[in-house]
Amino acid sequence: MQYQSTRGQTDSMTFTDAGLTGLAPDGGLLIPAAIPDVSDRLADWADLSYAELAFEVFKRFTDISEAALLELVDRAYATFLHSEIAPCVKVGDRYVLELFHGPTLAFKDMAMQFLAQFFEYTLEKRDQHLNILGSTSGDTGSAAIHGVRGKSRINIFMMHPDGRTSPIQALQMTSVLDDNVYNLAVKGTFDDCQHIMKSLFADRDFKAKYRLGAVNSVNWVRVMAQIVYYLHAGMRVMRETGADSVQFSVPTGNFGNILAGYYASRMGLPVKKLILATNENDILTRFFQSGIYESGKVSHTISPSMDIQVASNFERYLHVLLDGDCAAVVAAMEAFRATGKVDLSGQRSHPAFQLFASERVDTARTVSTIQAVHRDHGYILDPHTAVGVAAGDTLRAPEVPLICLATAHPAKFTDAIREAIGIVPTHPILDALADAPTRCDKLPADEASIRRYLAEKLQPEHSPC
Ligand SMILES: *Cc1c(COP(=O)(O)O)cnc(C)c1O
């Protein structure tokens, strides 16, 4: 399978190159040249374990040998704390797909654990090293750190805004003491961290000299890895209920998770509806209601991983809506960059648009959903998952099983849960963090300091390539 850019100005490349590159050189996102149709295999796959299914899906997208891929998949999912990896539990008249049994208790592990295995394998094969530079407001950073910790060809430098992530999220990063992990607490905001990261990546010489790479949510390997749980849960629920289709509700920020659901449907999973749930940061809800994509101001909510106003994976979906017309994608992205707005209302009759429904769920409704589900079923939803459940309950198509994606364990967001139901959820992994030793360097929020820090910690590579 070859990969091409949504902007059409990059030569096509292999899966391995697409995974190492992240963003395409022309600024677009990398997409597979074709989506494999597996509809005639799905019934057989309903009995596969999670890792077996991941192997079947990935082998259709990658250039990695099957023997190697089998090992990578086994290792990636061996770190999960639940034998089913992503169990689907019945809560009232809906299913909750628990994506939080990885090492950091949030759904980013589902993809990051495999991405780290892919990096290690590829770097070994090419005899290269990689220094990951990232910035995080919480979940992505810890998932990346837990993915690559201890890997010999990778260092990770993760910036977070000092004192502005939740204490648990900070501890999940700073308690990782492996030699290849560098936590940088930057004295500024998340935007400062993002800004520093972008400007270091824009310095091509610096990026090449220090072999900098990224693990952000536009990396194709992450999207691909997320397709698996849609197929896994979808097939099992269809078999259990005898239904001939399913629908999903997905709490959304950067559009990465739900985009994987779209690809699952394109591969042949009968998906009746994809319900896209947002909090007050509702750029995507407004888009699916009006066809106009227009950024707004970020507001801070109790579901912070969705406090996003520009969805970085949206461009892949735009490419679909514009029927693969790369010039139209470039024009739309350029209009959005220049004016903060792009009008796509002419595409509203597109089947890919029709598949989606969207709802904005504010904080009060998020809290009342946590309360109602706990009262009626004794099940505790984290605030992100609650946004998805509320939207799913409202927008679901009748007679079709609803699967709500649970993106974090409630114990990661104790303040919101305590306020809603007076209970403090716990998890042994998080309890153990309280007395764990930590390591972290505090740095000022200026590019020169971060640049100096990296140069000091890294010997430039001189391998011939
Ligand atoms: C990242 C994240 C989301 C949003 O996922 P996207 O792929 O950005 O749409 C939702 N919930 C939690 C807990 C997350 O960490």
The ligand as an ORCA input file, in Angstrom:
! r2SCAN-3c Opt
* xyz 0 1
  C      -7.547     12.665     23.144
  C      -8.799     12.399     23.893
  C     -10.069     12.611     23.308
  C     -10.252     13.183     21.910
  O      -9.818     12.318     20.907
  P      -9.561     12.868     19.412
  O      -8.918     11.752     18.679
  O      -8.647     14.056     19.576
  O     -10.881     13.257     18.850
  C     -11.195     12.290     24.048
  N     -11.083     11.818     25.318
  C      -9.893     11.615     25.916
  C      -9.853     11.127     27.309
  C      -8.703     11.890     25.223
  O      -7.516     11.688     25.824
*
